[in-house]
Amino acid sequence: MKEEQVILVNEKDEPIGLMNKLEAHEKAVLHRAFSVFVLNSNNEIMLQQRAHHKYHSPLLWTNTCCSHQRDGETNIQAGTRRLFEEMGFQTELKELFHFIYKAPFDNGLTEHELDHVMIGYYNDDPAVNPEEVESWKWMCIEDVRKDMKEQPDLYTVWFKIIFDEFYHYLEDHKL
């Protein structure tokens, strides 16, 4: 099976090449990514707990889904595809903003991403893929913020960064 490739970008989000995903994380090369936040009508976020056998950040809690765009895929197409692959449902997504971050993993790899953050709304239970997701839950935005401060080791490195950006976006914009 061919290893998945990521889209290398400059700081203006202009594609400059492709690289195998693992190599990009080993070399901490800037690449395009996305993060999806799904909220319900109670303004709770659907969180996922990463599967126990994932090669980094196993069993940690994170946003509804995140991954990397494939060559030729729009951000919305990528988010929709991965949401279905991981959580087993589809919903309309809207891109909110993007930003660059760099975050080391506990295994020596590094995320260096230009991350496109998207939001969607859904009120039912997901049909999670056990290869990707150990568990899931709905959690109030304020409770996530509080729990992340009290128990930061339960959350992925990138989620802590992205959630802070998402929270400030919600403060500044009424969705």
N, C-alpha and C positions, 0 to 999 in steps of 0.2 A: 504494500500500500504506500502510495506517495505521501510524503509528509506535507502537511498543509503549509502554504506560503502566506506571508503577510506582505502588505503593501508598504514599502518604505516611503516616507514623505519628508519634506522639509518643513520648517516652522509655519509656512503658509498653506500647508496641507496639499502641496503639489506632489504627485507621485514621482519618485526618482528611481524606482526599481522594485524587485521582488526578492524575498529571502525566505529560506525555511524558518518556520516559527521558532524552533528551538535555538537555531543559530542567532536569530535576532534577539532573543532573550539572553543568550550567553554573552553577546557583544553589546547589549544595552543600546541597540540602534533604534532611533525614532521610527515608529510605524503607526499606521492607522488602526484604530480600534473603536469599539462602541460599547456603551453601557445602557441597559434598558431598566427603567423603573416602572413597574406596573402598580397602580393604585386602584383601590376599590371606592365605592360610593361613600364609605366611612372615612376616606382620606388616609387609609392604612396602606403601607407598602408591603407587597409580597416579597418576602425574603426567601432565598434558597440557602440550604446548607450543602456545601460541596461534598460530592461522594467521597467515601473513606479511602478509595484507591487512587485518587487524583495525584499526579506527580508533584504538585505543589499545593499548599494551602488546603489539605484534606480536612473535612469536617468543620471548616470555618464558615461562618455566615457571611452572606454577601447580597448584593442587589439581585433583582429578579433574574437577569441573565446578562452576560457580557461575552464578547469574543472579538474576532477580527473579520473585517470585510474581505471578501474574495475579489480577485482581479475582475473588474467589469461590473461589480455589484454596487448599487447605491447603498447609502447608509441605512435607509428604511428597509430595503430588500434584505440586507444582511441581518438587521435586528429582527425582522419578521421571521426569517429562516431559523435563526438560532433560538428565538423564543419558542418556536414550535419544536425544534430538536430537543431542547432541554426541558421545557415545561409543558409541552403537549397541547398548547392552544394558540390561537391567533387572535389578535386585536389590532386595531388601527394604532399606529405609532406616529408620534410627532417629534421632530428633532428640536431640542430646546437650545443647546449651546454646545461648544466644544472648547477644550483646553488641553494643555500639555502637562503631563506629570511624569515623574520618575520615581519608581518604588522598587527597592530590593526585596527579593523573596528570601525565605529562610534557607534555601538550598543553593544559594550563590547565583541564581538567575536574577535578572532585573527587567521589570516592565518600564519601557520608555515609550509612552504612547501619546498620540494626539487623539484624544478620546471624544467621540461624538455621543452626547448624552441625550437619550430619548425617553419619552413618557408615553404610557398607554393606560387604558382603564379596562378593568375586568372584575366581575363579581363572583365568579364560580371557582370551584377547586380546580387546580391544574392536574394533568395526568403526567407526572414527572417521569423522566427517563432515568432509571436507576444507575445507568452508566455515568451519568453526569451529576445527579442530585440525590443526596442522602435523605433530605427532609425539606419541608417548607413551612412557612407560617405568615400570617398577616400581622403587621405590627404598626402601631401608631407612630407617625413621624417623630413626635417629641419623645416617645419611649425609646425609639432607636437611638436618638441623639444621647439620651441619658444613659442607656445601657452601654453604648460605645465608650462613654467616658469612664463608667464604673468597671467594665469588663472588656477592655480593648483587645485582649488576646483571643476573644471569641470571633473576631471579625477579620476579614481579609485586609491586607495592607492597602490594596487599591480602593476597596470600598470605603475605608475611613477617609481617604482623600476625596473620592468622588462624592460621597455623601455630604461632606462639608460644602463642596461646590454646589450640589443640588439644593441643599438646605438654604444657602444664601440666595440662590436663584428664586426659590419659592418665596423668600422674604421680600424680594424686590419685584416680583411679578405675581399677579393674581391669575391663576390658571382657570 
